[in-house]
Amino acid sequence: MARDARIRIDTVGAFRVTGPDGLDLTPPGNGPRAVLAVVALSPGRTATRRWLEWLLWEERSAEQASGSLRHALATIRRALGANAAAISADRVRVALDPERTVVDLADTPEAALATTRSTGRTLLEGIDIASEAFEDWLRLSRSELAERAGSAPAAAPRAPQPEPAPAEAPLLFAQVQSGGSLLEDFFADSLRAQLGATVADHLCVDVVLLDGAPASAILAPGARCAIRVAQTGDRITALARLEKVPSGRLVWSRRIVFGAGDSDGGLDVIAALAFEASEILAGAMDSANEIARANAMAAVALRHVFSFDPERLRKADHLLARAQQMAPHAPRPALRALALGYLAVERPADARDGMREEARRLLDEALENGPDNALALAFAGDVHDLLFSDPAAALALAEQALAVNPGTGYAYASLGALELRRGRAPEALIASRRALGQLANTSLQVFALMRFCVAAMSTGAFAEAERAAARAAALAPSSRPPLRHLYALRLKLGDIAGARAALVALHRIEPDFTLDRLRRDPDFPAATIRATGLFRQQDVEL
């Protein structure tokens, strides 16, 4: 095809599609534009349907996401008109024809990067998609663009330049104030300490703990987390705000309330607040420098790992390897080892030896980077359980993590699973409940809900288990385990209508699931439903 007969796709600045005759062919709507942009920027200008559906419509059911993609593709074809042959789609992939398209960053990269350098324009300005996965993808893509634009193009020789100063870790200024009562001061001190410990565990960040006095003249690039603690009767309220400095732009706020006499419950909600703040901070500082970009990559990888999806686990491994190269931090190799552990569950036994060797190397790297990093210790414990079948080492590492930082919710989740395996169901429920409290409103909330669900089932607390499974299913509607457990638990509780609704939702993503199948197929992965005898129940009629 003649070069002047191709359509042009510009992704730097406002997204725009231009026809060979100069006419604007940009499709209407953020969804179709995002689909076209993602495909254009994908390797080979090809993306799988499953990837696009997850990326743009992660909170919808599989059927709804598939329908949304079909609608977006139809909109794109209508907008392209006579040039619609530039895009093709089959049951698996969506692709752009390289002979019919010009993409700025792929075909004219120096011009696109020059635009970024001279104007500060970034990728896909104005496209707003209500999907955390898309926001993560866009954040990383923009960071990569900034990194590429920071490398000047080849030019005439010039005088030697001084080596750039090494990147400095972003700063978090933690400012906690209280009303002055003993309890308010106690919880304010707890919040300040927990915030500092959790953020330092998760991210390469320098934490500056401020006293209660206002600090209005902070000029260093970073963020400030300001928290106000107040007591009203027997309740403690904490109001938290995270803002960028020196701009003062608000990026997050959260209000938590807990009983003044419940020290464990107070610690749990404080730990959850600190974890959530660390995740928000990673995203807010994503383009500050290389260390900040590494923090953002690691935060995205954490969400990938706890999706348990094999494709996303492999993406997490890539992101974590790159983040560790940019800014070494103990949890990153430990989380890579944990991702290997989750991948190994699906592999035959004889294929796991190489994975064990690599996991051991990664754990050595993690503990060398940070022997006292509580999050790395907690991840390492689960690796010993999953890959090395060493529950004693796993238990020791989980307990060590909690000794270093009692607000390490993942360590409580690991402890709950280990206690369950030791036949100590009540202790497992206590640990799982602590994990649930400490991981609320974080990327590990669904994981914690399901760990709690399993522990509650093992103690016969089926109503609590059902509530946890229902919450997990609402947060992750395309995940199978929450819906499987919800179906079985509602049958157990005699909620036939609710069980039928859960099975209908499950069949959208797993059409052949039944309890009868569990009885006939001993290899089907639903161990907890079997262990509690719930697989013996009669299926509902649809």
Secondary structure, DSSP 4 states (H G I P E B T S, - for coil): --GGGSEEEE-BSB-EEE-TTS-B-PPSSHHHHHHHHHHHHSGGGEEEHHHHHHHH-TTS-HHHHHHHHHHHHHHHHHHHGGGGGGEEE-SSEEEE-TTTEEEHHHHSHHHHHHHHHHH---BTBT---S-HHHHHHHHHHHHHHHHHHTSPPP-S-----PPPPPPPPPEEEEEEEE-SSHHHHHHHHHHHHHHHHHHHHHSS-EEEEE-SS------SSEEEEEEEEEEETTEEEEEEEEEEETT--EEEEEEEEEETT-HHHHHHHHHHHHHHHHHHHHHHTTTSSHHHHHHHHHHHHHHHHTT--HHHHHHHHHHHHHHHHHS--THHHHHHHHHHHHHHTTS-GGGSHHHHHHHHHHHHHHHHH-TT-HHHHHHHHHHHHHTT--HHHHHHHHHHHHHH-TT-HHHHHHHHHHHHHTT-HHHHHHHHHHHHHHTTTSTTHHHHHHHHHHHHHHTT-HHHHHHHHHHHHHH-TT-HHHHHHHHHHHHHTT-HHHHHHHHHHHHTT-TT--HHHHHH-TTSS-HHHHHTTGGGSPPPP-
